[in-house]
Amino acid sequence: MSSNVEYMPEEYAIETRNLGRKFGKFEAVKGVDLTVPKGTVFGLLGVNGAGKSTIIKMIMGHLRPTSGEVRILGRALGEDLVEIRKRVAYVSENRYLYEWMTVAESITFTRAFHATWDDRKAADLLKRFSLPPEKKVRQLSRGNRARLCLLLALSFNPELIVLDEPTSGLDPIVRRDFIENIVSEIAEEGKTVLFSSHIVEEVERVADYVGIMDEGELLLVSTIDEIKSSYKRVRYATNGTRPEVTGVVGVMMVENGRHEQVLTVQGFGDETMRQLGERGVKNPEVLPISLEDIFVSAVRAERERRASL
Amino acid sequence: MFIKVDPSNDVPIFRQIVQQIKTAVAMGRLEPEDPLPSVRQLAVELAVNPNTVARAYLDLEIEGVIYKRQGAGTFVSGRGVEMSKNERRRVLRELLEKALVEGLNLGMEEKELRETFERVLEKMMQARTPETVGR
């Protein structure tokens, strides 16, 4: 199903094998093989509760997997956590900040942990975000807390930036700050970004690769361009009789209009068109399909498949 | 330069950028030798992945709408205007398609759609006549 480009192992910033996590009997993550090539932006897309955060916590070493392994920047997570932490930034809604410190103190404090800290970048972001240096963290608005987290994460020039639902609950202005800065980071050579989101628009804007997750499984991994060229919508007039199209290769969904039929097709190609011709479909029109629609059909098709087992 | 991308649109983002730059050239909002923003600038401005902008620029370059000058940046080429006819047709086709789908959804048949189109067009042309004669 995935049409991933082949990369050499050392080209991966993140590599998980059969990564799984159970909470009691509940399987939050089910044997996920996730590979994020270096220098790319990977968007992990899924509804709330799909297992995105659980995967990210395991990747960051905050949660122990119940199966499988994780390699970050070519190193096994279990063996090299300290070294990895120096090169990886993590931003999440729940990232810990010291409430009693001021903004300036938080920066000085975090700076001490990183040999690669970039003072100019920190000063630049402080200005760009209009953060008040003398204000205590506990007095900051939600948006400014998020901005401070982003500043602390980006200022030590990490090779890998991991963001767990970075914009969830933020207003459009802060959200835009986040996206613009992530874009600006990835324009720099070699940086890798993994971020999770349930907002399709965001993933489509900034991701090179998208991974669609549902119920603990990775359903689909591909580049956005490949997904969009492999999924198509086919529309045609029915002229009184509806062609029987169930079983045609790749057809995921059939919608019936008054005078037309609309198919959602995965792995669209000449074979699809040939089979549709055999079923009596005339003058089909092939239309592009939005990532949101692809996401919905992929999740629905998988849930239907499971329900029928 | 006014470019607006809509990720929820069915059309891929790089193609939206391509189409809007072409339209801007066709309408004369961008003229030959006008500079375009750098890939990075436009990516940050639109809040999209820089690779997406780079891909759009590459397509436009291959089609001869824009060209790169070593070290100086990206510019609109002279021959971009030739496409205006195709671009105009594309825009119109998309708009007509939307209207026709609406008509079909309302249960109209082909004959009625055609007649309505003809009537609307006729009325518009009539309304334009005095102006055209006056020139």
Interface residues (C-beta under 8 A of the other chain):
Chain A: V41 R176 I179 E180 V183 S184 I186 A187 V200 E201 E202 E204 R205 V206 A207 D208 I224 D225 K228 R233 G257 R258 H259 E260 L287 P288 I289 S290 L291 E292 D293
Chain B: V5 P7 S8 N9 D10 V11 P12 I13 F14 V39 R40 A43 V44 A47 V48 N49 P50 N51 R55 L104 N105 G107
